[in-house]
Amino acid sequence: NYLKNKLKERGVTALPRNWHLKEYAIAQRLLKKSSVSELRECINWLFTDDFWHDKVDSLLVVERQLPKYQLKTKCIRGDPPTKSAVGSVYDNLF
C-alpha cells in the first residue's frame, strides 16, 4: 500500500485490475531479501531520483533497483563495497 499511496500522490489514479495480485507475489520475494523500512527507503529514493522518479509503477521496479540502492547506502554509510558484499547482493536476486 505504501507504493500505491506514493503513486496516488504522483497523480496515478487508475491501476490494472490484477495489480495487487502481481504486487503481492513480488512483495513476498522482496520481504525475503530486505526489511520493510529498507523497502520504504528504497521507494522514497526511487521517487526522488532524477531518472527513476517517473518510471516507478510497480514493485518489480523496486525489486530490480534494490541492489543498487543497497550498494549506494552502504557507500554513503562509509562502508566500501567489497567484492564479496557486491556478490552477495546479486546472489540474492537469483
C-alpha positions as CSV (number, residue, x, y, z in Angstrom):
1,N,0.0,0.0,0.0
2,Y,2.9,2.3,0.5
3,L,3.8,2.3,-3.2
4,K,0.2,2.7,-4.1
5,N,-0.1,5.8,-1.9
6,K,3.1,7.2,-3.4
7,L,1.7,6.6,-6.9
8,K,-1.6,8.4,-5.9
9,E,0.5,11.3,-4.7
10,R,2.1,11.4,-8.1
11,G,-1.2,11.5,-9.8
12,V,-1.8,7.9,-10.8
13,T,-5.5,7.2,-10.3
14,A,-6.1,4.0,-12.3
15,L,-4.3,0.7,-11.8
16,P,-4.8,-2.5,-13.7
17,R,-7.4,-4.9,-12.1
18,N,-4.8,-7.5,-11.2
19,W,-2.2,-5.0,-10.0
20,H,-2.5,-6.1,-6.3
21,L,-2.2,-9.7,-7.2
22,K,1.1,-9.2,-9.1
23,E,2.4,-6.8,-6.4
24,Y,1.7,-9.4,-3.7
25,A,3.9,-12.0,-5.2
26,I,6.8,-9.5,-5.7
27,A,6.3,-8.2,-2.2
28,Q,6.8,-11.7,-0.8
29,R,10.1,-12.0,-2.7
30,L,11.2,-8.6,-1.5
31,L,10.5,-9.3,2.1
32,K,12.8,-12.3,2.0
33,K,15.7,-10.0,0.9
34,S,15.0,-6.9,2.8
35,S,13.2,-5.2,5.7
36,V,10.1,-3.1,5.4
37,S,11.9,0.0,6.4
38,E,14.6,-0.6,3.8
39,L,12.0,-1.1,1.1
40,R,10.3,2.1,2.1
41,E,13.6,4.0,1.9
42,C,14.3,2.4,-1.5
43,I,10.9,3.5,-2.8
44,N,11.5,7.0,-1.4
45,W,14.9,7.1,-3.1
46,L,13.4,6.0,-6.4
47,F,10.7,8.7,-6.3
48,T,13.4,11.4,-5.6
49,D,15.9,10.1,-8.1
50,D,16.2,12.2,-11.3
51,F,16.0,9.2,-13.6
52,W,13.7,6.8,-11.8
53,H,11.0,9.2,-10.4
54,D,8.7,8.8,-13.3
55,K,9.5,5.2,-14.1
56,V,8.3,3.6,-10.8
57,D,4.9,1.9,-11.4
58,S,5.3,-1.4,-9.6
59,L,7.3,-3.3,-7.0
60,L,9.1,-5.0,-9.9
61,V,11.0,-1.8,-10.5
62,V,11.8,-1.6,-6.8
63,E,13.0,-5.2,-6.8
64,R,15.3,-4.5,-9.7
65,Q,16.7,-1.4,-8.2
66,L,17.1,-2.7,-4.6
67,P,20.6,-4.0,-5.1
68,K,21.7,-0.6,-6.5
69,Y,20.1,1.2,-3.5
70,Q,21.7,-1.2,-1.0
71,L,25.1,-0.6,-2.6
72,K,24.6,3.1,-2.6
73,T,23.5,3.3,1.0
74,K,26.4,1.1,2.0
75,C,28.9,3.5,0.4
76,I,27.1,6.5,2.0
77,R,27.5,5.0,5.4
78,G,31.2,4.7,4.8
79,D,31.4,1.0,4.3
80,P,33.2,0.5,1.0
81,P,31.6,-2.2,-1.0
82,T,33.8,-5.3,-1.1
83,K,33.8,-7.8,-3.8
84,S,32.1,-10.4,-1.6
85,A,29.4,-7.9,-0.5
86,V,28.6,-7.0,-4.0
87,G,28.4,-10.6,-5.0
88,S,26.1,-11.5,-2.1
89,V,23.7,-8.7,-3.0
90,Y,23.4,-10.0,-6.6
91,D,23.4,-13.7,-5.5
92,N,20.2,-13.0,-3.6
93,L,18.5,-12.0,-6.9
94,F,18.7,-15.4,-8.4
